[in-house]
Amino acid sequence: ISASTLGQGEQPPRLLIGPITEASQGMLYGPEGIGKTLLAFELGLGLACGDSRLRHPDPALSPQWPAACAAPVLYVAGEMHATELAKRAVLGGERQHGDRFRVLSNSQLWRASKRTINIARAADQEMLRAEASACGAKLIILDNLDTLTSGINENDKTALEPINRWLLSFRYDGIATLQVHHAAWKGNPRGSTVRGTPLDYRITLSGATTADPLIDLGKPAHFTVSFNKVRENLGRLVRPFSMQLIDGKWQFRSVLEAKEHQLLDIMEVTGTFEWRPIAEEMNVTRSTLYRLKNSLTAQGLWEWKVPRGGARPGAGRKAKT
């Protein structure tokens, strides 16, 4: 067709929830136990209900990830047992989705038919397409690639290309997909880079170890959300921010604010300001650490009394209220 007629008669993709637009392909990845399923579940449930909880009370501090509409979602759970998913649904709060949030889990499928989903198999690809069509899904969440593509070499480009073609076919049908994946030890997504070629955006979670409150009740989910690939200009929606789940409610902070609070928490526990171990724990440079310290001092959030020639605050140090 002529370039002058390209796109005529077609509407631009609309936002669904947060950075997810119609017909987009995205990936959400991070280390084990950081809270990937919690965030993916919240995105899916928020869209199905048309009521997102991923919104900061002060728009100036971090991105707002509202739900632009209420739309059907198909959540494909390859790893977690149905009872564990039910616990995450409870964390999602009392919101009505009118049966628009559909879950297809390997645990339930195994009990019913002694088989599991593998999106590397053509038969399972067609089965999932039929499920998505039956519920009218506008978003399909695949959680996670490790358990839903068993038996293939994730570093083999030729093994992943048929999966990429299948995922692209949803884009042509106007259906968005979100792949949940694990990070490699260097922080990048595991496997061949060919997985990232068709993606419109890639969200990475960082900054915590075991953060799942259902695994470790002493550590509420707490991580930093950032983007290392964005194809569209989504402005504030792709600004990095920190989020934490406390007593079933998400709390949001800018990355700077989160680092400042982290430093305050460390100082409450240690009572000392030895820059090297603190910088290592916070994963920041010495100069960044001192900028945070100076910012807290300028804001009047902390009084620093450092003895001459020492690196430890004096015993009279106290937090301002």
C-alpha positions as a Markdown table, in Angstrom:
| # | Residue | x | y | z |
|---|---|---|---|---|
| 1 | Ile | 0.0 | 0.0 | 0.0 |
| 2 | Ser | 1.0 | 3.6 | -0.4 |
| 3 | Ala | 2.7 | 5.3 | 2.5 |
| 4 | Ser | 0.2 | 8.1 | 2.1 |
| 5 | Thr | -2.7 | 5.8 | 3.0 |
| 6 | Leu | -0.8 | 3.9 | 5.7 |
| 7 | Gly | -2.9 | 3.7 | 8.9 |
| 8 | Gln | -6.0 | 5.3 | 7.4 |
| 9 | Gly | -9.2 | 4.0 | 9.0 |
| 10 | Glu | -7.3 | 2.7 | 12.1 |
| 11 | Gln | -7.5 | 4.2 | 15.6 |
| 12 | Pro | -4.3 | 4.7 | 17.5 |
| 13 | Pro | -3.9 | 2.2 | 20.4 |
| 14 | Arg | -5.4 | 3.4 | 23.6 |
| 15 | Leu | -4.0 | 3.1 | 27.1 |
| 16 | Leu | -5.4 | 0.2 | 29.1 |
| 17 | Ile | -3.6 | 0.5 | 32.4 |
| 18 | Gly | -0.3 | 2.2 | 33.3 |
| 19 | Pro | 2.1 | 1.8 | 30.4 |
| 20 | Ile | 0.2 | -1.0 | 28.8 |
| 21 | Thr | -1.6 | 0.0 | 25.6 |
| 22 | Glu | -3.8 | -2.0 | 23.3 |
| 23 | Ala | -1.9 | -4.5 | 21.1 |
| 24 | Ser | 1.4 | -3.8 | 22.9 |
| 25 | Gln | 4.0 | -6.4 | 23.9 |
| 26 | Gly | 5.8 | -6.0 | 27.2 |
| 27 | Met | 7.9 | -7.8 | 29.7 |
| 28 | Leu | 8.1 | -7.5 | 33.5 |
| 29 | Tyr | 11.2 | -9.1 | 34.9 |
| 30 | Gly | 13.4 | -9.1 | 38.0 |
| 31 | Pro | 15.1 | -11.5 | 40.5 |
| 32 | Glu | 13.3 | -14.3 | 42.3 |
| 33 | Gly | 11.0 | -13.4 | 45.1 |
| 34 | Ile | 11.0 | -9.6 | 44.5 |
| 35 | Gly | 7.3 | -9.4 | 43.8 |
| 36 | Lys | 6.8 | -9.8 | 40.0 |
| 37 | Thr | 3.6 | -11.8 | 40.4 |
| 38 | Leu | 2.2 | -9.3 | 42.9 |
| 39 | Leu | 2.7 | -6.5 | 40.4 |
| 40 | Ala | 1.5 | -8.5 | 37.4 |
| 41 | Phe | -1.6 | -9.6 | 39.3 |
| 42 | Glu | -2.3 | -6.0 | 40.3 |
| 43 | Leu | -2.1 | -4.8 | 36.7 |
| 44 | Gly | -4.4 | -7.5 | 35.5 |
| 45 | Leu | -6.9 | -7.2 | 38.3 |
| 46 | Gly | -6.8 | -3.4 | 38.1 |
| 47 | Leu | -7.7 | -3.5 | 34.3 |
| 48 | Ala | -10.4 | -6.1 | 34.8 |
| 49 | Cys | -12.0 | -4.0 | 37.5 |
| 50 | Gly | -11.3 | -0.6 | 35.8 |
| 51 | Asp | -10.0 | 0.5 | 39.2 |
| 52 | Ser | -6.2 | 0.6 | 39.6 |
| 53 | Arg | -4.5 | 1.0 | 43.0 |
| 54 | Leu | -1.2 | 1.9 | 41.3 |
| 55 | Arg | -1.6 | 5.6 | 41.9 |
| 56 | His | 0.4 | 8.0 | 44.0 |
| 57 | Pro | -1.7 | 10.5 | 46.1 |
| 58 | Asp | 0.7 | 13.2 | 44.9 |
| 59 | Pro | 1.0 | 13.1 | 41.0 |
| 60 | Ala | 4.2 | 15.2 | 41.2 |
| 61 | Leu | 6.1 | 12.5 | 43.1 |
| 62 | Ser | 5.7 | 9.4 | 40.9 |
| 63 | Pro | 3.8 | 8.2 | 37.8 |
| 64 | Gln | 0.1 | 7.6 | 38.0 |
| 65 | Trp | -0.9 | 4.1 | 36.6 |
| 66 | Pro | -4.7 | 4.4 | 36.3 |
| 67 | Ala | -6.9 | 2.0 | 34.5 |
| 68 | Ala | -8.3 | 3.8 | 31.4 |
| 69 | Cys | -11.2 | 1.3 | 31.2 |
| 70 | Ala | -12.5 | -2.0 | 32.4 |
| 71 | Ala | -11.5 | -4.8 | 30.1 |
| 72 | Pro | -11.2 | -8.6 | 30.2 |
| 73 | Val | -7.9 | -10.1 | 31.2 |
| 74 | Leu | -6.6 | -13.7 | 30.8 |
| 75 | Tyr | -3.9 | -14.5 | 33.4 |
| 76 | Val | -1.9 | -17.7 | 32.6 |
| 77 | Ala | -0.2 | -19.0 | 35.7 |
| 78 | Gly | 2.5 | -21.5 | 34.9 |
| 79 | Glu | 4.2 | -21.6 | 38.3 |
| 80 | Met | 2.0 | -20.8 | 41.3 |
| 81 | His | -0.6 | -23.1 | 42.8 |
| 82 | Ala | -4.2 | -21.9 | 42.5 |
| 83 | Thr | -4.4 | -21.4 | 46.3 |
| 84 | Glu | -1.3 | -19.1 | 46.2 |
| 85 | Leu | -3.0 | -17.1 | 43.4 |
| 86 | Ala | -6.1 | -16.8 | 45.5 |
| 87 | Lys | -4.1 | -15.2 | 48.3 |
| 88 | Arg | -2.8 | -12.6 | 45.9 |
| 89 | Ala | -6.4 | -11.9 | 44.8 |
| 90 | Val | -7.3 | -11.2 | 48.4 |
| 91 | Leu | -4.4 | -8.7 | 48.6 |
| 92 | Gly | -6.0 | -7.0 | 45.6 |
| 93 | Gly | -8.8 | -5.8 | 47.8 |
| 94 | Glu | -12.5 | -5.8 | 47.4 |
| 95 | Arg | -13.0 | -4.7 | 43.8 |
| 96 | Gln | -15.6 | -6.0 | 41.4 |
| 97 | His | -14.4 | -7.3 | 38.0 |
| 98 | Gly | -17.6 | -8.9 | 36.8 |
| 99 | Asp | -15.8 | -12.1 | 35.8 |
| 100 | Arg | -13.5 | -10.1 | 33.5 |
| 101 | Phe | -10.4 | -11.5 | 35.3 |
| 102 | Arg | -9.9 | -15.1 | 34.1 |
| 103 | Val | -7.1 | -17.3 | 35.5 |
| 104 | Leu | -5.8 | -20.4 | 33.7 |
| 105 | Ser | -3.3 | -22.2 | 36.0 |
| 106 | Asn | -1.1 | -25.2 | 35.4 |
| 107 | Ser | -2.1 | -26.6 | 38.8 |
| 108 | Gln | -5.8 | -26.7 | 37.9 |
| 109 | Leu | -5.1 | -28.0 | 34.4 |
| 110 | Trp | -3.0 | -30.8 | 35.7 |
| 111 | Arg | -5.7 | -31.9 | 38.1 |
| 112 | Ala | -8.2 | -31.9 | 35.3 |
| 113 | Ser | -6.2 | -33.4 | 32.4 |
| 114 | Lys | -2.8 | -34.4 | 33.7 |
| 115 | Arg | -1.1 | -31.9 | 31.4 |
| 116 | Thr | 0.4 | -28.4 | 31.7 |
| 117 | Ile | 0.7 | -25.4 | 29.4 |
| 118 | Asn | 3.7 | -25.0 | 27.2 |
| 119 | Ile | 3.6 | -22.0 | 24.8 |
| 120 | Ala | 6.4 | -23.6 | 22.7 |
| 121 | Arg | 3.8 | -26.2 | 21.6 |
| 122 | Ala | 1.5 | -25.3 | 18.7 |
| 123 | Ala | -1.5 | -27.1 | 20.3 |
| 124 | Asp | -1.1 | -25.0 | 23.5 |
| 125 | Gln | -0.8 | -21.9 | 21.5 |
| 126 | Glu | -4.1 | -22.6 | 19.8 |
| 127 | Met | -5.7 | -23.5 | 23.1 |
| 128 | Leu | -4.7 | -20.2 | 24.7 |
| 129 | Arg | -5.8 | -18.3 | 21.6 |
| 130 | Ala | -9.2 | -20.0 | 21.9 |
| 131 | Glu | -9.4 | -19.1 | 25.7 |
| 132 | Ala | -8.5 | -15.5 | 25.0 |
| 133 | Ser | -11.1 | -15.3 | 22.2 |
| 134 | Ala | -13.8 | -16.9 | 24.4 |
| 135 | Cys | -13.4 | -14.3 | 27.2 |
| 136 | Gly | -12.7 | -11.4 | 24.8 |
| 137 | Ala | -9.3 | -10.7 | 26.5 |
| 138 | Lys | -7.7 | -7.3 | 25.8 |
| 139 | Leu | -4.6 | -8.3 | 27.9 |
| 140 | Ile | -2.9 | -11.7 | 28.3 |
| 141 | Ile | -0.4 | -12.1 | 31.2 |
| 142 | Leu | 2.0 | -15.0 | 30.9 |
| 143 | Asp | 3.5 | -15.8 | 34.3 |
| 144 | Asn | 6.2 | -16.9 | 33.8 |
| 145 | Leu | 8.3 | -17.7 | 30.8 |
| 146 | Asp | 10.5 | -20.2 | 32.6 |
| 147 | Thr | 7.5 | -22.5 | 33.5 |
| 148 | Leu | 5.5 | -21.8 | 30.4 |
| 149 | Thr | 8.3 | -22.7 | 27.9 |
| 150 | Ser | 9.8 | -25.8 | 29.6 |
| 151 | Gly | 12.0 | -28.0 | 27.5 |
| 152 | Ile | 13.5 | -25.4 | 25.2 |
| 153 | Asn | 16.9 | -23.8 | 25.3 |
| 154 | Glu | 16.2 | -20.2 | 26.2 |
| 155 | Asn | 19.5 | -19.1 | 24.7 |
| 156 | Asp | 18.7 | -20.6 | 21.4 |
| 157 | Lys | 17.4 | -17.9 | 19.0 |
| 158 | Thr | 15.8 | -20.4 | 16.6 |
| 159 | Ala | 13.8 | -22.0 | 19.5 |
| 160 | Leu | 12.4 | -18.7 | 20.6 |
| 161 | Glu | 11.4 | -17.3 | 17.2 |
| 162 | Pro | 8.2 | -19.4 | 16.8 |
| 163 | Ile | 7.0 | -18.1 | 20.2 |
| 164 | Asn | 7.8 | -14.5 | 19.2 |
| 165 | Arg | 5.7 | -15.0 | 16.0 |
| 166 | Trp | 2.8 | -16.4 | 18.0 |
| 167 | Leu | 2.9 | -13.5 | 20.5 |
| 168 | Leu | 3.1 | -11.0 | 17.6 |
| 169 | Ser | -0.1 | -12.5 | 16.2 |
| 170 | Phe | -2.0 | -11.2 | 19.3 |
| 171 | Arg | -0.7 | -7.7 | 18.5 |
| 172 | Tyr | -2.3 | -7.9 | 15.0 |
| 173 | Asp | -5.6 | -8.9 | 16.7 |
| 174 | Gly | -5.4 | -5.9 | 19.0 |
| 175 | Ile | -4.6 | -7.9 | 22.2 |
| 176 | Ala | -1.8 | -6.8 | 24.5 |
| 177 | Thr | 0.5 | -9.3 | 26.1 |
| 178 | Leu | 2.7 | -9.0 | 29.2 |
| 179 | Gln | 5.4 | -11.6 | 29.8 |
| 180 | Val | 6.7 | -12.2 | 33.3 |
| 181 | His | 10.3 | -13.3 | 33.4 |
| 182 | His | 13.4 | -13.8 | 35.6 |
| 183 | Ala | 16.5 | -11.7 | 35.6 |
| 184 | Ala | 19.9 | -13.2 | 35.0 |
| 185 | Trp | 22.7 | -12.7 | 37.5 |
| 186 | Lys | 23.9 | -9.5 | 35.6 |
| 187 | Gly | 20.4 | -8.0 | 35.9 |
| 188 | Asn | 19.3 | -8.5 | 32.3 |
| 189 | Pro | 16.4 | -10.8 | 31.3 |
| 190 | Arg | 17.4 | -14.5 | 31.1 |
| 191 | Gly | 17.9 | -16.1 | 27.7 |
| 192 | Ser | 18.5 | -14.9 | 24.2 |
| 193 | Thr | 18.1 | -11.2 | 23.4 |
| 194 | Val | 15.7 | -12.1 | 20.6 |
| 195 | Arg | 13.0 | -12.2 | 23.2 |
| 196 | Gly | 13.3 | -8.4 | 23.5 |
| 197 | Thr | 13.2 | -7.6 | 19.8 |
| 198 | Pro | 9.4 | -7.2 | 19.4 |
| 199 | Leu | 8.8 | -5.7 | 22.8 |
| 200 | Asp | 7.3 | -2.2 | 23.1 |
| 201 | Tyr | 8.5 | -1.8 | 26.7 |
| 202 | Arg | 10.4 | -3.7 | 29.4 |
| 203 | Ile | 9.9 | -3.1 | 33.1 |
| 204 | Thr | 12.5 | -4.2 | 35.6 |
| 205 | Leu | 12.1 | -4.6 | 39.3 |
| 206 | Ser | 15.1 | -4.1 | 41.6 |
| 207 | Gly | 16.2 | -3.2 | 45.0 |
| 208 | Ala | 15.0 | -6.0 | 47.2 |
| 209 | Thr | 15.7 | -9.6 | 48.1 |
| 210 | Thr | 12.9 | -11.8 | 49.3 |
| 211 | Ala | 10.0 | -9.2 | 49.1 |
| 212 | Asp | 6.9 | -11.4 | 48.8 |
| 213 | Pro | 4.8 | -10.8 | 52.0 |
| 214 | Leu | 3.3 | -14.2 | 51.5 |
| 215 | Ile | 6.7 | -15.9 | 51.7 |
| 216 | Asp | 8.4 | -13.7 | 54.3 |
| 217 | Leu | 5.9 | -11.9 | 56.5 |
| 218 | Gly | 8.7 | -9.8 | 58.0 |
| 219 | Lys | 9.5 | -8.2 | 54.7 |
| 220 | Pro | 6.7 | -6.4 | 52.9 |
| 221 | Ala | 7.0 | -6.2 | 49.1 |
| 222 | His | 9.3 | -3.3 | 48.3 |
| 223 | Phe | 11.0 | -2.6 | 45.0 |
| 224 | Thr | 12.0 | 0.0 | 42.4 |
| 225 | Val | 10.1 | 0.0 | 39.1 |
| 226 | Ser | 12.1 | 1.3 | 36.1 |
| 227 | Phe | 12.1 | 0.9 | 32.3 |
| 228 | Asn | 15.1 | -0.1 | 30.2 |
| 229 | Lys | 13.2 | -0.2 | 26.9 |
| 230 | Val | 10.3 | 2.1 | 25.8 |
| 231 | Arg | 9.2 | 2.2 | 22.2 |
| 232 | Glu | 6.5 | 4.9 | 22.6 |
| 233 | Asn | 6.7 | 8.3 | 24.2 |
| 234 | Leu | 4.7 | 7.6 | 27.3 |
| 235 | Gly | 6.1 | 10.5 | 29.3 |
| 236 | Arg | 5.5 | 10.3 | 33.1 |
| 237 | Leu | 4.1 | 6.8 | 32.9 |
| 238 | Val | 7.7 | 5.4 | 32.4 |
| 239 | Arg | 9.4 | 7.5 | 35.1 |
| 240 | Pro | 11.1 | 5.2 | 37.7 |
| 241 | Phe | 9.6 | 5.0 | 41.1 |
| 242 | Ser | 9.6 | 2.9 | 44.3 |
| 243 | Met | 6.5 | 1.0 | 45.6 |
| 244 | Gln | 5.9 | -1.0 | 48.7 |
| 245 | Leu | 3.0 | -3.1 | 49.8 |
| 246 | Ile | 2.1 | -2.5 | 53.5 |
| 247 | Asp | -1.0 | -4.0 | 55.1 |
| 248 | Gly | -2.6 | -4.7 | 51.7 |
| 249 | Lys | -2.0 | -1.1 | 50.4 |
| 250 | Trp | 0.5 | 0.1 | 47.9 |
| 251 | Gln | 2.7 | 3.0 | 48.9 |
| 252 | Phe | 4.6 | 5.0 | 46.3 |
| 253 | Arg | 7.7 | 7.2 | 46.4 |
| 254 | Ser | 10.0 | 8.8 | 44.0 |
| 255 | Val | 13.3 | 7.0 | 43.7 |
| 256 | Leu | 15.1 | 9.8 | 45.5 |
| 257 | Glu | 12.5 | 9.8 | 48.3 |
| 258 | Ala | 12.8 | 6.0 | 48.6 |
| 259 | Lys | 16.6 | 6.2 | 49.0 |
| 260 | Glu | 16.3 | 8.9 | 51.6 |
| 261 | His | 13.9 | 6.9 | 53.7 |
| 262 | Gln | 16.2 | 3.8 | 53.3 |
| 263 | Leu | 19.1 | 5.8 | 54.7 |
| 264 | Leu | 17.0 | 7.0 | 57.6 |
| 265 | Asp | 15.9 | 3.4 | 58.3 |
| 266 | Ile | 19.5 | 2.2 | 58.3 |
| 267 | Met | 20.6 | 5.0 | 60.6 |
| 268 | Glu | 17.8 | 4.2 | 63.0 |
| 269 | Val | 19.1 | 0.7 | 63.3 |
| 270 | Thr | 22.9 | 1.2 | 63.2 |
| 271 | Gly | 23.2 | 4.6 | 64.8 |
| 272 | Thr | 26.4 | 5.2 | 62.8 |
| 273 | Phe | 27.3 | 6.8 | 59.5 |
| 274 | Glu | 30.0 | 4.7 | 58.1 |
| 275 | Trp | 29.7 | 5.4 | 54.4 |
| 276 | Arg | 31.2 | 2.3 | 52.9 |
| 277 | Pro | 28.9 | -0.5 | 54.3 |
| 278 | Ile | 25.9 | 1.8 | 53.9 |
| 279 | Ala | 26.7 | 2.6 | 50.3 |
| 280 | Glu | 27.1 | -1.1 | 49.6 |
| 281 | Glu | 23.8 | -2.0 | 51.2 |
| 282 | Met | 22.0 | 0.8 | 49.4 |
| 283 | Asn | 23.9 | 0.1 | 46.1 |
| 284 | Val | 24.9 | 3.7 | 45.6 |
| 285 | Thr | 28.2 | 5.5 | 45.2 |
| 286 | Arg | 29.9 | 7.5 | 48.0 |
| 287 | Ser | 29.0 | 10.8 | 46.4 |
| 288 | Thr | 25.4 | 9.8 | 46.0 |
| 289 | Leu | 25.2 | 8.7 | 49.6 |
| 290 | Tyr | 26.5 | 12.1 | 50.8 |
| 291 | Arg | 24.1 | 13.9 | 48.6 |
| 292 | Leu | 21.3 | 12.0 | 50.3 |
| 293 | Lys | 22.7 | 12.8 | 53.7 |
| 294 | Asn | 22.9 | 16.5 | 52.8 |
| 295 | Ser | 19.4 | 16.5 | 51.4 |
| 296 | Leu | 18.0 | 15.0 | 54.6 |
| 297 | Thr | 19.9 | 17.6 | 56.7 |
| 298 | Ala | 18.6 | 20.5 | 54.5 |
| 299 | Gln | 15.1 | 19.2 | 54.8 |
| 300 | Gly | 15.4 | 19.1 | 58.6 |
| 301 | Leu | 14.6 | 15.4 | 58.7 |
| 302 | Trp | 17.7 | 14.5 | 60.6 |
| 303 | Glu | 20.3 | 16.3 | 62.9 |
| 304 | Trp | 23.8 | 15.1 | 62.3 |
| 305 | Lys | 26.4 | 15.6 | 65.0 |
| 306 | Val | 29.7 | 14.2 | 63.9 |
| 307 | Pro | 32.7 | 14.4 | 66.3 |
| 308 | Arg | 35.8 | 16.0 | 64.9 |
| 309 | Gly | 37.9 | 13.6 | 62.9 |
| 310 | Gly | 35.3 | 10.8 | 63.1 |
| 311 | Ala | 32.7 | 9.3 | 60.8 |
| 312 | Arg | 30.2 | 8.4 | 63.5 |
| 313 | Pro | 27.4 | 10.7 | 64.6 |
| 314 | Gly | 27.4 | 11.7 | 68.2 |
| 315 | Ala | 25.2 | 10.1 | 70.8 |
| 316 | Gly | 23.1 | 13.2 | 70.9 |
| 317 | Arg | 21.9 | 12.7 | 67.3 |
| 318 | Lys | 18.1 | 12.6 | 67.0 |
| 319 | Ala | 15.4 | 12.5 | 64.3 |
| 320 | Lys | 13.3 | 15.6 | 64.0 |
| 321 | Thr | 9.6 | 15.3 | 64.1 |
